[in-house]
């Protein structure tokens, strides 16, 4: 199979891992993700993954409960490590090699992240799961995924969400919202669209990393994006 991209950075939402449960990790959703990822990895695509932690803990939400922002963000980083371990386990259980890297040293839970070792893992056919965000507070996993995507020299960032692209407004709240097939980084700024945080969008813009926002929760969509089908929204 000839795919459109050779090396990708897949950004997954922690909230999506909840499935229908409302909290934690839904084994059905986790299994669906693992199957989709294995399908593209075994077709020859090199897959690096950053996954959020919002199904377990969000640093910003901790502020409302009196949690110090730095400690809250560190708790959020640990949540991404838990999700990364779950995803690597799900992949390995179906025969797809995977390796977890951590932004802060957490041996033996994961390998301390290095660009070169992550690229070596990708070239060896492993899915490289890059956990712990950037390792610093005040940065989201969106920024972490932009940074890691640029570092590992991915050709595109695929942002898997619950929605099938970028709309003029939140389609879950506004029935009149219309979808963009493609949109520039600058238009995201001027329209104030909540696609990613501004730091992440700026990083992608300045380093020429295109983003495709698509619905990851529909099995088969990940392969469709890589086959070049026009699903989701391209940010350029």
C-alpha positions as CSV (number, residue, x, y, z in Angstrom):
1,X,0.0,0.0,0.0
2,X,1.4,3.4,-1.0
3,X,0.4,6.0,1.6
4,X,0.6,9.8,1.4
5,X,3.0,10.1,4.3
6,X,6.1,8.1,5.4
7,X,6.4,9.4,9.0
8,X,3.6,11.0,11.0
9,X,3.0,12.4,14.5
10,X,-0.4,11.2,15.7
11,X,-1.9,13.4,18.5
12,X,-4.6,11.5,20.4
13,X,-7.1,13.0,22.9
14,X,-7.1,11.6,26.4
15,X,-10.8,12.3,26.7
16,X,-11.5,10.1,23.7
17,X,-10.0,7.2,25.5
18,X,-12.9,7.4,28.1
19,X,-15.3,6.1,25.4
20,X,-18.7,5.9,27.0
21,X,-17.4,5.6,30.5
22,X,-17.0,9.2,31.5
23,X,-13.6,8.6,33.2
24,X,-10.5,6.5,32.7
25,X,-9.7,4.1,29.9
26,X,-12.4,2.3,27.9
27,X,-10.8,-1.0,26.8
28,X,-13.1,-1.1,23.7
29,X,-11.9,2.3,22.5
30,X,-8.3,1.5,23.4
31,X,-8.5,-1.7,21.3
32,X,-10.0,0.2,18.3
33,X,-7.2,2.7,18.4
34,X,-4.6,0.0,18.6
35,X,-6.0,-1.8,15.6
36,X,-6.1,1.3,13.5
37,X,-2.5,2.2,14.5
38,X,-1.2,-1.3,13.8
39,X,-2.9,-1.3,10.4
40,X,-1.0,1.8,9.2
41,X,2.3,0.9,11.0
42,X,2.3,-2.5,9.2
43,X,1.8,-0.8,5.9
44,X,5.2,0.9,6.4
45,X,4.2,4.2,7.9
46,X,6.5,5.3,10.8
47,X,4.1,6.3,13.7
48,X,5.0,8.6,16.6
49,X,2.2,9.2,19.1
50,X,1.5,11.9,21.7
51,X,-1.6,11.2,23.8
52,X,-3.2,13.6,26.3
53,X,-4.2,12.9,29.8
54,X,-7.6,14.6,30.2
55,X,-9.4,11.3,30.9
56,X,-7.5,11.0,34.1
57,X,-6.4,14.6,35.2
58,X,-6.1,18.0,33.6
59,X,-3.7,20.4,35.2
60,X,-5.7,23.5,34.4
61,X,-8.9,22.0,36.0
62,X,-6.9,21.3,39.1
63,X,-6.5,25.1,39.7
64,X,-10.2,25.3,40.5
65,X,-9.7,22.7,43.2
66,X,-6.8,24.5,44.8
67,X,-4.0,22.5,43.2
68,X,-0.8,24.4,42.5
69,X,-0.5,25.0,38.7
70,X,3.0,23.4,38.5
71,X,2.0,20.4,40.5
72,X,-1.3,20.1,38.6
73,X,0.6,20.1,35.3
74,X,3.0,17.5,36.6
75,X,0.0,15.4,37.6
76,X,-1.3,15.8,34.0
77,X,2.1,14.7,32.7
78,X,1.8,11.5,34.8
79,X,-1.7,10.9,33.3
80,X,-0.2,11.0,29.8
81,X,2.3,8.4,30.9
82,X,-0.5,6.1,32.2
83,X,-2.3,6.4,28.9
84,X,0.9,5.8,26.9
85,X,1.6,2.6,28.9
86,X,-2.0,1.4,28.2
87,X,-1.7,2.1,24.5
88,X,1.7,0.4,24.2
89,X,0.3,-2.6,26.0
90,X,-2.7,-2.8,23.7
91,X,-0.4,-2.5,20.6
92,X,2.0,-5.2,21.9
93,X,-0.9,-7.6,22.7
94,X,-1.9,-7.6,19.0
95,X,1.6,-8.0,17.8
96,X,2.7,-4.4,17.1
97,X,6.0,-3.5,18.7
98,X,5.9,-0.2,20.6
99,X,8.2,1.8,22.8
100,X,7.2,4.4,25.5
101,X,9.5,7.4,25.8
102,X,9.1,9.9,28.8
103,X,9.9,13.6,28.7
104,X,11.3,13.3,32.3
105,X,13.5,10.4,33.4
106,X,11.1,7.7,34.6
107,X,13.2,4.5,34.1
108,X,12.1,1.7,34.0
109,X,8.6,2.9,33.2
110,X,9.8,4.3,29.8
111,X,12.9,5.3,28.0
112,X,14.1,8.9,28.6
113,X,13.1,10.8,25.4
114,X,15.8,11.6,22.9
115,X,15.1,12.6,19.3
116,X,17.7,10.2,17.9
117,X,16.5,7.1,19.9
118,X,12.9,7.9,19.0
119,X,13.8,8.0,15.3
120,X,15.8,4.8,15.7
121,X,12.7,3.1,17.2
122,X,10.5,4.4,14.2
123,X,13.0,3.1,11.7
124,X,13.0,-0.3,13.4
125,X,9.2,-0.5,12.9
126,X,8.2,0.3,16.4
127,X,5.4,2.8,17.3
128,X,7.1,5.5,19.4
129,X,4.8,6.8,22.1
130,X,6.1,10.1,23.4
131,X,4.7,10.7,26.9
132,X,5.0,13.4,29.6
133,X,4.3,16.4,27.3
134,X,7.3,18.6,27.0
135,X,8.4,17.8,30.6
136,X,7.6,21.4,31.6
137,X,4.6,23.0,33.3
138,X,2.5,25.6,31.4
139,X,2.7,23.7,28.1
140,X,-0.1,21.6,26.8
141,X,0.1,18.2,25.1
142,X,-0.8,20.0,21.9
143,X,2.4,22.0,22.3
144,X,4.2,18.7,23.2
145,X,2.9,17.1,20.0
146,X,3.9,20.0,17.9
147,X,7.4,20.0,19.4
148,X,7.9,16.2,19.1
149,X,6.5,16.2,15.6
150,X,9.1,18.8,14.5
151,X,11.9,17.0,16.4
152,X,11.3,13.6,14.9
153,X,10.9,15.1,11.4
154,X,7.3,14.0,10.9
155,X,5.7,15.1,7.6
156,X,2.4,15.9,9.2
157,X,0.6,16.1,12.5
158,X,-2.6,14.1,12.5
159,X,-4.8,15.4,15.4
160,X,-7.4,12.8,16.2
161,X,-10.5,14.2,17.9
162,X,-14.2,13.5,18.5
163,X,-15.2,15.9,15.7
164,X,-14.6,15.4,11.9
165,X,-12.6,18.6,11.4
166,X,-12.5,22.3,12.1
167,X,-15.8,24.3,12.1
168,X,-16.7,28.0,12.2
169,X,-18.0,27.3,15.8
170,X,-18.4,24.2,18.0
171,X,-20.7,21.9,16.0
172,X,-21.8,20.2,19.2
173,X,-23.2,23.6,20.4
174,X,-24.0,25.5,17.2
175,X,-26.0,23.6,14.6
176,X,-25.3,26.3,12.0
177,X,-21.5,25.8,12.2
178,X,-19.9,25.0,8.9
179,X,-16.8,22.8,8.3
180,X,-13.5,23.9,6.7
181,X,-11.9,21.6,4.2
182,X,-8.7,23.5,4.7
183,X,-7.6,26.6,6.6
184,X,-4.4,28.6,7.1
185,X,-2.7,28.9,10.5
186,X,-3.3,32.7,10.3
187,X,-7.0,32.3,9.8
188,X,-7.2,30.1,12.9
189,X,-5.6,33.1,14.8
190,X,-7.9,35.7,13.3
191,X,-11.1,33.7,13.8
192,X,-10.1,32.7,17.3
193,X,-10.8,29.1,16.6
194,X,-10.0,26.6,19.5
195,X,-8.1,24.0,17.4
196,X,-5.0,23.9,19.4
197,X,-3.4,26.3,21.8
198,X,-1.6,29.3,20.2
199,X,1.9,28.1,21.2
200,X,1.3,24.8,19.4
201,X,-0.1,26.5,16.3
202,X,2.8,28.9,16.2
203,X,5.3,26.1,16.4
204,X,3.7,24.3,13.5
205,X,3.5,27.5,11.4
206,X,7.1,28.5,12.0
207,X,8.4,25.1,11.2
208,X,6.1,24.2,8.3
209,X,4.4,21.2,10.0
210,X,0.9,20.8,8.4
211,X,-1.9,19.6,10.7
212,X,-4.9,17.4,9.7
213,X,-7.8,17.5,12.2
214,X,-10.0,14.4,11.8
215,X,-12.4,12.1,13.7
216,X,-10.3,9.3,15.2
217,X,-13.3,7.7,17.0
218,X,-14.6,6.3,13.7
219,X,-12.7,3.1,13.0
220,X,-11.0,3.2,9.6
221,X,-10.6,7.0,9.5
222,X,-6.9,7.0,10.3
223,X,-6.2,4.8,7.2
224,X,-8.4,7.0,5.0
225,X,-6.4,10.1,6.0
226,X,-3.1,8.3,5.1
227,X,-4.6,7.1,1.8
228,X,-5.2,10.8,0.9
229,X,-9.0,10.8,1.3
230,X,-10.4,14.3,1.9
231,X,-11.7,13.7,5.4
232,X,-11.1,16.2,8.2
233,X,-9.5,19.6,7.8
234,X,-6.0,20.5,6.6
235,X,-4.2,23.4,8.4
236,X,-1.4,24.8,6.4
